[in-house]
Each structure stands twice: as C-alpha cells, then as structure tokens.
Amino acid sequence: MPFSDLSETELYAKFATLPKPDYPFPFQSNPATEELVQEYYRWIDEDYEFHSNKARAQHKSHRLSDFPALSMPHLTLAELRPVARYAASGAMMDDYYDRCTPDEMDQIRLRIVALLVGEDGTEPAPGIDRQFYMLRKEAMACGMPDHLYANFIKAVDGVLIGYREEKRWVARNEPPPVAVYWVIRENTSGALPFAKYTCMQKNFRALPHLVLDDPMILRLHQLASRMVGIHNDLTSLPKELARDGDVINLVLCLQHEKKISTDDAYLMALELHNGFLEDFLTIRDNLPNFGQWQDMVIDYVDHLGIMVRGLYRYHEISTRYKAGSYVDPEYQSPEFTWIRP
C-alpha cells in the first residue's frame, strides 16, 4: 500500500520494512554519555521553562545530548558540553520556532551569533540565549583553539541560516525544488558543525589550516552532512508525512519534483545517500599527501565516518523518531500565516 494511503501508525509499520542506510564505520559511544544526559536534563529544567511541561518531558525523553556523545567517543565531559549545548538547543529551538517567519528566525540567529562571537558578553536571563552564551564560555574553558572555534561557529551560523530559509517553504506547505533543498539541508542536517568539532578529539586540534581548508577535506564534510541529512529524512519521513509544514525532506522533494510515488522517492533518496557514501569512501582512500600530518589526517577522516555512524545510531534508537513522540511547535508567531495555493 502506498505511503499516502496509510495512517500514522501504519506509516511507521511500513517504514520498518524498508531498506535502510548501512555504514562500514565502527560505532563507539562516549563513556561520559550518562553524565552528560544528567546535565542536559538540568539545562531543560533551568532554561526551558517557556516550554510546556509536555514539551520538556518529551525533550528529556529524546536525550538530545546523545547526538555528540554517540558520535565523538574521545571527547571529555568538558569538551562535550559546548557541542551538546549546540545540538540540544538547536534541535529544541527548531521544534519551538517551527511556525515562525524568515524575518523572525533571522532576528533569533543574529542574537545567537552575537553571543557566540562575543559581541554581547552579558550573561542572558534563563532561556535559549543563555545556552549559547554558556557554549562560548565552555568552549573557551576547555581550550578550544580560536581557529577551530571560528570554524565551528561559522558552521552553526549556517545551520541557523538554513532554519531561516526553511520557513518560506514551511508556510507554503510545499517541498522546495531539489536544488534548493540541497542548499538548505547541507546546513540544517547539523552535521557540518559536528565535522568541525570532531577536531577537538584526540590530537586533531593540531591540524593546520592547510589540512582543514583542503578541498578534499571540505568535500568530506559536505558528503558527511548530506548523508546525515538524508538518513535523518528517511528516519523522520513517517512523522513528516503526518504533519503540515514538514516539507524539507528529500523524499518529499523528489516526489514533488519528479511526480513519482513516495515509495519510489524513498528508494531514490536512499540511492543518492549510497552514492555519497561511495564518494566519501573513495576520497578517504585517495587523500592528498599532507606530509607530516598524513597519519593524523587519516585518523581524523576515520573519525568523520565514526561521527556519521554515531549520528545514525541516534536516529535509529531515539524516541524522537517514534510515533507520537515529536514535539509540537509552541511558539505563537504574530506574523506567521499559511500560504495556500
């Protein structure tokens, strides 16, 4: 039976039977995972009182701090905190502000970036802003080099810009063209900041610009981001088929643009994912000669693969992608309106 004819419960049942991504990368969880989740619970209690009790309980069950803990096994608890604040607050903010306008989202972005770059050094009152203020403070405290922090923050800004661009399509309840989708999703998958932050593991923070800015390394970051975006789209498809506005999904974009069934679009999206995986492995096995940095670069690239596998592990096991567990958008925008044909 096609996706379009199924109830939400039936959507999830059908999804369970479909082929899934398969990675050759090892899975390694961080030993500080459980300590970090206890801190994450406190962040919700202290900074998310503007959410309903139901939303806070759902977010706690989602364990969003597991995103970095399952994908960066060698970070200490102190090193995990900044990237966990980004991952958790980014996801909860995306849920909360799902029904806002591009202009509203851009004002949120500008405020957050001012905190992240230190333009505004005043600690905010409890709320989302304080989470990003603490991110900067904790990144400095754990010794994150300035150039790595700058790369990370630029990638976080890209995520927020992607959130802004999503809003045009949310209001129309219409998937964007696939070419537009890629521009948005490479950012909103959230994996580019993770690729940058992976440098904080082991001795990778010593890698110089000539490595981190190399076109091959940047292409690996892009491919990782695309794979994560697609496997997230495949995992969240049943939820997004059941709700208006959740249109930034490769399956829905392919279906809309190519006039094909959801089933065929799902298989096409998986095929695209597998092509990106093949490209990642080909580049990994044919890296340039980085001289004295070669062994470290090879190890870093291997950890990019571990990162992708860890993020997929989160998508596989999290209650966030189970029937009925998603958080409804609670922000009441004075400006947002549905744009109907």
Secondary structure, 3 states (H helix, E strand, C coil): CCHHHCCHHHHHHHHCCCCCCCCCCCCCCCCCHHHHHHHHHHHHHHHCCCCCHHHHHHHHHHCCCHHHHCCCCCCCHHHHHHHHHHHHHHHHHHHHCCCCCHHHHHHHHHHHHHHHCCCCCCCCCCCHHHHHHHHHHHHHHCCCCHHHHHHHHHHHHHHHHHHHHHHHHHHHCCCCCHHHHHHHHHHHCCHHHHHHHHHHCCCHHHCCHHHHCCHHHHHHHHHHHHHHHHHHHHHHHHHHHCCCCCCCCHHHHHHHHHCCCHHHHHHHHHHHHHHHHHHHHHHHCCCCCCHHHHHHHHHHHHHHHHHHHHHHHHHHHCHHHCCCCCCCCCCCCCCCCCCCC
